[in-house]
Amino acid sequence: MTAADVYAILPLIVLGGASVVVLLGIAVHRSHSLTLILTLTGLVAAFLLLPLVSIEAPRQVTPLLVIDSYSIFFSGLIIAASFIITVLSYSYLSQQRGHREEFYLFLLLATLGSVVLVASTHFASFFLGLEVLSVSLYTLIAYSRKEYGIEAGVKYLILAGLSSAFLLFGMALVYSELGTMKLAQIPTSLSNPSSGVSQVFVLGGLALIVVGIGFKLALVPFHLWTPDVYQGAPAPVTAFVATISKGAMFALLLRYFTVVNIHNYPSLYLAFVVIAIASMFIGNLLGLLQTKLKRLLAYSSISHLGYLLVAFLASGPLAAVAVAFYLVTYFVTTLGAFGLITIMSNSDRDAEDPEDYRGLFWRKPWIAGSFTAMLLSLAGVPLTAGFVGKFYLVTAGIGSALWLLVIVLVVTSGIGLYYYLRVVVAMFASLPKGSTIAPAMRISPHFTGALAVTILVLLLFWLGIYPTPILRLIESMVTGFS
Amino acid sequence: MLGLLWLIPVIPLIGFILLAIIGPRLSRTAVAIIGVGSVGISAILAILVAISFISSPPAGNAFTQTLWTWINVTNFNPGISFYLDSLSMIMVLVVTFVGFVIHLYSAEHMLHQEGYSRFFAYMNLFVGSMLILVLANNLLLLYLGWEGVGLCSYLLIGFWYTNPANGRAARKAFIVTRVGDAAMAIGLFLLFNNLATLNIQDVMQRAAQTWQIGSPLAVTAAALLLGGAVGKSAQLPLQTWLPDAMAGPSPVSALIHAATMVTAGVYLIARTHVLFSLAPSVQLAVAIVGAATLLLAGFSALTQWDIKRVLAYSTISQIGYMFLALGVGAWSAAIFHFMTHAFFKALLFLAAGVVIDAMNDEHNMFKMGGLRTQLPLTFWTFLIGSSALSALPLITSGFYSKDLILFDAYASPSGSTWLWLAGLVGAFLTSIYTFRMVFLTFFGKPKTKAVYQPGSRINLALIVLAAFALLIGFLETPSFLGNINVLGNFLSASLPATSILPQRAGSEGILELVSAVISLVGIYLAYLLFLRVPKTTEAMVQSPVGAVLHRYWFSGWGFDWLYDTVLVRPFVWMANSNKNDFIDLLYKGIIRLNEALHRVLSNTENGLVRWYATGIAIGAVIIIAIVVFL
């Protein structure tokens, strides 16, 4: 490893170093605000290093990691999202009893794992990144001892362990046939007819890897854990699971299956089509009559990942642009929605019941208005980020003539609109006479949380009205990628 | 200076956002400063831009400012970009300037109303949307402004929402204009589908290159755009919403339902005039619609007792003149009349607002009278506005703009004696109903005492508008009266000049004389009928023929009744009786199906880890099966 290599992975080193500093900081002096400042400093430093590092890009650092514009872009997205989640966590944890500081340690570690995933070019780094992410998440999900917290943590532990087993076995199958775990060598070994490779075992191995990835992305049929975990985890952690964890995994999926050109393997392609259609339908249908907000957003995220697969399955540069842009809009919107739940929650429970938001507009017009904007963006209404994102997905799909997938996308978006609007309607409904005011409506939002949400609302409209700068950034990222 | 163009629509929008967010917490003074100030800054910027535009015209006499491209995929790349040429320049100047004066008036007029900041928020949003509409460089952005002004119109008609009648009027306006908007949207799809662009200038250029004169596509596209225009501009057959729109506050009627929004249809046709030139049959339809509307609305205005409804019908009628001008290819005459009308009609509405306030919210002219001495300034300004509306010869702006239209309707190649005659009869009606209003309100014996005197801001607004209502006509005068052509020359860069048949060109003086006489006779007749011998008039109305006519005219020729009987009632009846038909079963079936699927799938979310693990295993088996065996 040369000095230039070390320089290229400086952001990762900074993230790792920051977690060590936070760990030691807690041992020396337990202080919530100090821990917050250390964490944020680490995240900001890592973020600011990205543009400096990009001068060295693209660079292969050891066989495990590649620092190219693609990984830098997604690292930036992940670190920015992590910053927002940290700020939200501060406002969330301020209401909690017990130890709060270790939370940030796991947050930093989970972020580190995600950044490793988007830079991974080797099965080893894939697995390492995934486990650093997952192990941190087990703790985070069970962090607060509210109702369902521990249950959700244990469920996630067992099921994620199971899916990791599938993933490892898939990797082992691929390795046993091809003798390599380097991503770049898989397609060459596979297409070499003289090597006597059994396609069945390799494809089977890839299918098992898809199972592992599908679990993390909560794609149907590996989605069953989602609502329980979303509901049980503290709201900022749910936001982490919904955005960073899935975004990093999707970036990895796109990288792996662009290198292993998925269009060359019709049966694998078909498997993804089936997964996409099932996710879009089942995610939206499950959400239809759901009244608990966090469960509803869980189902919504299943369908959104299904939409993303449409662009993933399209080919050409527009497809990668569509995926990246949609992920950005999905991050902003989902973080906003969970941010709003965060600032409405109190020490006993997270605000997600129907009575928490019925008639909310008449009590807290700003929270209700922001929530409406987020839900409309999830539904894909024009002038919000979600519309432009979905527009690009559909354009990418049509560009590759994926008519079936596009039609399913449109139909299921229609189904989805119903449950988003149902929440909006409930927020604007008049308060039932004589009812007691839900505790969520009496809470006065913590300053930091309110600030984070305001920024997200502004971003939401900015991306919906003036998406050009982000699109330019993404386009330059994609030219460096494929 | 031209670089400041984008600020003109943006500043009122900022005003709207500020008022929407912090308005309710601000004092009334602060609200007025933001609300009036934003439009004022916009007006100043518009004047600066205009000076720079005129003193050093940009290349091609048009300036395009692209802020950014909203979405850019293949050939669909609508930009957030503004297009300034002489046509949009005039629209911007009128919208911002008249808008500013009306905002100034409202600051005082609305002072004691509930929802002061809400009012100014809507008004600022309206001005911003209207400016986007007139400055838009592509049809999509234009449509955004078009819908934006429609929304504001709806919100402001129903401003006093606690009265259900106002809500009904607002909905009526929204739904009736929606009919036109739907036609327009289809027109835009058609244009984009065939010409592969939404940029207005490109559309015009490509249309002229690809389509023959009278080709079916050109005719269809023009007809669909005309549909949008008649909806927004309250022309036949979609005129019924405007009289009811008077439920809103008077400044709203002045700004939205007289000076600016309702003339958006005129602007749209002028903007896309190339398309209409390619479809002569549609252009003829424009002229006929205009002529018919101006007559029908003129008769209706004669019979109204509500002072604002008289003005509403008069607005419909005057926009009819603009359509008539567009229909005979007198593009700049239509814009000229739009300008003069914006000033004098805004003036009339504002003055009527003062009268209504002074009469303690009384709209009935027959309960007014003798206000001349009690509200002197309002009287004089109202008189100036009325004279301009009646085209009083030589001194008023209305005379110059209306008579230009009448001459063009007669002498242009697509004009005819019939169109001219319709316009002339309309002019006669105009001066009768206008001075009927003046005599009933301001002359005769006082019936009620004025309970209110306008303050300085209202008086200032009235004086400024009155001055413009007199002076603005001198931008364009006939050949034998100075032959000034400032406006026509300015507009010639964006709109083709009106062609005049040589054999009819000489008759301009005679025609002017005829219409001058007609206007004066009309005023005298109004004096006779409504001041000298009101009893005789009453008897005429009571006579069998008179009663029938009066009923028809009063109800706007029964269009409301007609639409109610032919469209609304059958529709409601069908909807009611078909509530449970088999088509509905299909939709209900879809709902049931979705709900059933939801329930089935919900059973899979049972919270049992063993079941979830099994789910993953089954899923893995399915995926492997697909990958390995297919």
Chai-1 contact restraints between the chains, C-beta under 6 A:
chainA,res_idxA,chainB,res_idxB,connection_type,confidence,min_distance_angstrom,max_distance_angstrom,comment,restraint_id
A,K155,B,V609,contact,1.0,0.0,6.0,A-B,restraint_1
A,I158,B,V609,contact,1.0,0.0,6.0,A-B,restraint_2
A,L159,B,Y612,contact,1.0,0.0,6.0,A-B,restraint_3
A,L162,B,A613,contact,1.0,0.0,6.0,A-B,restraint_4
A,L162,B,I616,contact,1.0,0.0,6.0,A-B,restraint_5
A,F166,B,A620,contact,1.0,0.0,6.0,A-B,restraint_6
A,V200,B,V628,contact,1.0,0.0,6.0,A-B,restraint_7
A,L203,B,V627,contact,1.0,0.0,6.0,A-B,restraint_8
A,G204,B,I624,contact,1.0,0.0,6.0,A-B,restraint_9
A,G204,B,V628,contact,1.0,0.0,6.0,A-B,restraint_10
A,A207,B,I623,contact,1.0,0.0,6.0,A-B,restraint_11
A,A207,B,I624,contact,1.0,0.0,6.0,A-B,restraint_12
A,A207,B,V627,contact,1.0,0.0,6.0,A-B,restraint_13
A,V211,B,A620,contact,1.0,0.0,6.0,A-B,restraint_14
A,P221,B,G615,contact,1.0,0.0,6.0,A-B,restraint_15
A,P221,B,G619,contact,1.0,0.0,6.0,A-B,restraint_16
A,F222,B,I616,contact,1.0,0.0,6.0,A-B,restraint_17
A,F222,B,G619,contact,1.0,0.0,6.0,A-B,restraint_18
A,L224,B,Y612,contact,1.0,0.0,6.0,A-B,restraint_19
A,L224,B,G615,contact,1.0,0.0,6.0,A-B,restraint_20
A,W225,B,Y612,contact,1.0,0.0,6.0,A-B,restraint_21
A,P227,B,E605,contact,1.0,0.0,6.0,A-B,restraint_22
A,D228,B,G607,contact,1.0,0.0,6.0,A-B,restraint_23
A,S267,B,V627,contact,1.0,0.0,6.0,A-B,restraint_24
A,S267,B,L630,contact,1.0,0.0,6.0,A-B,restraint_25
A,L268,B,V627,contact,1.0,0.0,6.0,A-B,restraint_26
A,L270,B,I626,contact,1.0,0.0,6.0,A-B,restraint_27
A,A271,B,I623,contact,1.0,0.0,6.0,A-B,restraint_28
A,A271,B,I626,contact,1.0,0.0,6.0,A-B,restraint_29
A,A271,B,V627,contact,1.0,0.0,6.0,A-B,restraint_30
A,I282,B,L601,contact,1.0,0.0,6.0,A-B,restraint_31
A,L285,B,L597,contact,1.0,0.0,6.0,A-B,restraint_32
A,L285,B,H598,contact,1.0,0.0,6.0,A-B,restraint_33
A,L285,B,L601,contact,1.0,0.0,6.0,A-B,restraint_34
A,L286,B,L601,contact,1.0,0.0,6.0,A-B,restraint_35
A,L288,B,H598,contact,1.0,0.0,6.0,A-B,restraint_36
A,L289,B,H598,contact,1.0,0.0,6.0,A-B,restraint_37
A,T395,B,V73,contact,1.0,0.0,6.0,A-B,restraint_38
A,Y466,B,W68,contact,1.0,0.0,6.0,A-B,restraint_39
A,T468,B,W68,contact,1.0,0.0,6.0,A-B,restraint_40
